Structure formats: structure tokens, C-alpha cells
Amino acid sequence: MLKDRAWIERHIPHQGTMCLLHGVLDWNANRVRCLSRAHHSPDNPLRARGRLGAVCGIEFAAQAMAVHGALLAPEPGLERRVGYLASVRSVELLASRLDDIEDDLIAAADRLGGDDATVLYRFTLSAGTRPLVTGRATIVINPAALARNFTPASD
């Protein structure tokens, strides 16, 4: 494993049981793949009524995107940028729940494009060769830049 859970917790805002990832399997400038076993945990904070719905897979993928941003960050000591999940599109839930999946989960995020304000990712949460959740997500990494570029519509 390239990076372990301790590294992930030091580099993304999610801590304790809310950190859903256990390691980074591989990554490059455009892609990251992370391992998770958090769907087996009875104290997973996303569980409701003892179940972990497939829609929660979006959070697993969003954390993989945060890890990717941390991996791409400049050298230590420079200001880290915080990302905000702004939207998800074309989401497909290919399972009804995650807690009954026996295999480890793989959260993969592919960077499709971006600039100094936003990043667009395609994501997949899978178990083995079975995709469970897919979609696209927009991450805002510099809200001030968006505000500077915003031109209100005139009447």
C-alpha cells in the first residue's frame, strides 16, 4: 500500500470513524484508487437503522478525491487547499446497500479537468470487479476565485 490510514487522516479533514479510507493503492496526476473496509464497521457514522445505503458511496469517493488533492499538493509547509463537494451528476447506484458487501471497497476517482477554482472527477466505488456506485463530482477548491469570476445576470 502506498499510503496508509494514518497518512490519510493527517491529510484530509475526516478523522476517526468518519475517515472511511484505509489506504492508497495507486495514484498518478489524474487518478487515485483507495481501499476501504469501513462498510463492515458497525460504528460507521453513515449507517442508518443498522444499514449503510449505497448512496453513502458518494462520500467514500469524495474522500478519495480529497486524498488525490493531498497527494498532488505542493511541498509541506505551503498552504493546503480545502475542497468542497459542490455537486454530483450522473450518479448510478448499482447496489442497494454497502454493508452487505463482503469484499473490500475500492474508491477510484479520475480527474477529468479543472482550474484554480474547481475540479471535475469521474468516480467509481467497486467491490472486486463489481461497480457499486458511479458518477461525476465537482469539487470547489477556491471559492474566492469563483466569486471573482461571477457576473450577476442583469434584468
Secondary structure, 3 states (H helix, E strand, C coil): CCEEHHHHHHHCCCCHHHCCCCEEEEEECCEEEEEECHHHCCCCCCCECCECEHHHHHHHHHHHHHHHHHHHCCCCCCCCCCCEEEEEEEEEECCCECCCCCCCEEEEEEEEEECCCEEEEEEEEEECCEEEEEEEEEEECCHHHHHHHCCCCCC
